[in-house]
Amino acid sequence: MLAIRLPQSIEKRLERLARRTGRTKTYYAREAILEHIEDLEDLYLAERALERVRRGEERTIPLKDALKRHGLER
């Protein structure tokens, strides 16, 4: 179960969309989350990795070495 508070303008847009299409507000909220959660996960994981690199806790490798390692050399 999830309860969220939305700005009134977004709530009204969501209500209007639901009314016009015959779907529920929950349907559209769920669709929006499912559509974007993977991008959000990737973003936060990348930010954490960048922090570790900046602190010297994780190393990077040059692109040419990564391409070679995976057989993608040009």
Phi and psi in degrees as GROMACS dihedral restraints (atoms count N, CA, C in turn):
[ dihedral_restraints ]
;  ai    aj    ak    al  type     phi  dphi    fc
    3     4     5     6     1  -139.5    20    10
    4     5     6     7     1   131.5    20    10
    6     7     8     9     1  -121.8    20    10
    7     8     9    10     1   130.2    20    10
    9    10    11    12     1  -129.2    20    10
   10    11    12    13     1   149.2    20    10
   12    13    14    15     1  -105.0    20    10
   13    14    15    16     1   128.6    20    10
   15    16    17    18     1  -113.7    20    10
   16    17    18    19     1   152.7    20    10
   18    19    20    21     1   -57.2    20    10
   19    20    21    22     1   146.6    20    10
   21    22    23    24     1   -55.7    20    10
   22    23    24    25     1   -37.6    20    10
   24    25    26    27     1   -64.8    20    10
   25    26    27    28     1   -38.2    20    10
   27    28    29    30     1   -71.4    20    10
   28    29    30    31     1   -40.4    20    10
   30    31    32    33     1   -58.5    20    10
   31    32    33    34     1   -43.4    20    10
   33    34    35    36     1   -65.4    20    10
   34    35    36    37     1   -40.9    20    10
   36    37    38    39     1   -62.6    20    10
   37    38    39    40     1   -42.8    20    10
   39    40    41    42     1   -64.8    20    10
   40    41    42    43     1   -43.1    20    10
   42    43    44    45     1   -61.2    20    10
   43    44    45    46     1   -43.6    20    10
   45    46    47    48     1   -62.9    20    10
   46    47    48    49     1   -45.2    20    10
   48    49    50    51     1   -61.2    20    10
   49    50    51    52     1   -45.5    20    10
   51    52    53    54     1   -62.1    20    10
   52    53    54    55     1   -44.3    20    10
   54    55    56    57     1   -63.5    20    10
   55    56    57    58     1   -43.0    20    10
   57    58    59    60     1   -70.1    20    10
   58    59    60    61     1   -27.7    20    10
   60    61    62    63     1  -105.0    20    10
   61    62    63    64     1   -10.9    20    10
   63    64    65    66     1    77.5    20    10
   64    65    66    67     1    13.1    20    10
   66    67    68    69     1  -103.6    20    10
   67    68    69    70     1   170.5    20    10
   69    70    71    72     1   -91.8    20    10
   70    71    72    73     1   160.3    20    10
   72    73    74    75     1   -62.0    20    10
   73    74    75    76     1   -37.0    20    10
   75    76    77    78     1   -60.4    20    10
   76    77    78    79     1   -40.5    20    10
   78    79    80    81     1   -56.5    20    10
   79    80    81    82     1   -49.2    20    10
   81    82    83    84     1   -70.4    20    10
   82    83    84    85     1   -35.7    20    10
   84    85    86    87     1   -63.7    20    10
   85    86    87    88     1   -44.5    20    10
   87    88    89    90     1   -62.1    20    10
   88    89    90    91     1   -44.8    20    10
   90    91    92    93     1   -60.4    20    10
   91    92    93    94     1   -42.4    20    10
   93    94    95    96     1   -63.7    20    10
   94    95    96    97     1   -42.4    20    10
   96    97    98    99     1   -65.0    20    10
   97    98    99   100     1   -48.5    20    10
   99   100   101   102     1   -61.1    20    10
  100   101   102   103     1   -35.6    20    10
  102   103   104   105     1   -68.6    20    10
  103   104   105   106     1   -31.3    20    10
  105   106   107   108     1  -114.6    20    10
  106   107   108   109     1    -9.1    20    10
  108   109   110   111     1   -64.1    20    10
  109   110   111   112     1   -37.4    20    10
  111   112   113   114     1   -64.6    20    10
  112   113   114   115     1   -40.6    20    10
  114   115   116   117     1   -63.0    20    10
  115   116   117   118     1   -41.9    20    10
  117   118   119   120     1   -64.8    20    10
  118   119   120   121     1   -42.4    20    10
  120   121   122   123     1   -60.1    20    10
  121   122   123   124     1   -46.2    20    10
  123   124   125   126     1   -59.9    20    10
  124   125   126   127     1   -42.7    20    10
  126   127   128   129     1   -61.2    20    10
  127   128   129   130     1   -50.1    20    10
  129   130   131   132     1   -66.9    20    10
  130   131   132   133     1   -37.1    20    10
  132   133   134   135     1   -65.2    20    10
  133   134   135   136     1   -40.5    20    10
  135   136   137   138     1   -65.5    20    10
  136   137   138   139     1   -40.6    20    10
  138   139   140   141     1   -63.0    20    10
  139   140   141   142     1   -41.0    20    10
  141   142   143   144     1   -64.6    20    10
  142   143   144   145     1   -42.3    20    10
  144   145   146   147     1   -62.2    20    10
  145   146   147   148     1   -42.7    20    10
  147   148   149   150     1   -61.3    20    10
  148   149   150   151     1   -41.3    20    10
  150   151   152   153     1   -60.4    20    10
  151   152   153   154     1   -42.4    20    10
  153   154   155   156     1   -64.9    20    10
  154   155   156   157     1   -39.2    20    10
  156   157   158   159     1   -63.5    20    10
  157   158   159   160     1   -46.1    20    10
  159   160   161   162     1   -64.0    20    10
  160   161   162   163     1   -30.7    20    10
  162   163   164   165     1   -83.8    20    10
  163   164   165   166     1    -2.9    20    10
  165   166   167   168     1    79.0    20    10
  166   167   168   169     1    15.6    20    10
  168   169   170   171     1   -89.5    20    10
  169   170   171   172     1   -11.9    20    10
  171   172   173   174     1  -142.5    20    10
  172   173   174   175     1   140.0    20    10
  174   175   176   177     1   -97.9    20    10
  175   176   177   178     1   159.5    20    10
  177   178   179   180     1  -114.6    20    10
  178   179   180   181     1   164.9    20    10
  180   181   182   183     1  -128.3    20    10
  181   182   183   184     1   148.8    20    10
  183   184   185   186     1   -61.3    20    10
  184   185   186   187     1   148.6    20    10
  186   187   188   189     1   -55.6    20    10
  187   188   189   190     1   -43.2    20    10
  189   190   191   192     1   -60.7    20    10
  190   191   192   193     1   -35.5    20    10
  192   193   194   195     1   -70.1    20    10
  193   194   195   196     1   -38.8    20    10
  195   196   197   198     1   -65.5    20    10
  196   197   198   199     1   -42.6    20    10
  198   199   200   201     1   -62.3    20    10
  199   200   201   202     1   -42.9    20    10
  201   202   203   204     1   -63.8    20    10
  202   203   204   205     1   -44.6    20    10
  204   205   206   207     1   -57.1    20    10
  205   206   207   208     1   -34.8    20    10
  207   208   209   210     1  -102.8    20    10
  208   209   210   211     1    14.0    20    10
  210   211   212   213     1    68.7    20    10
  211   212   213   214     1    31.1    20    10
  213   214   215   216     1  -115.3    20    10
  214   215   216   217     1    24.7    20    10
  216   217   218   219     1   -63.2    20    10
  217   218   219   220     1   149.5    20    10
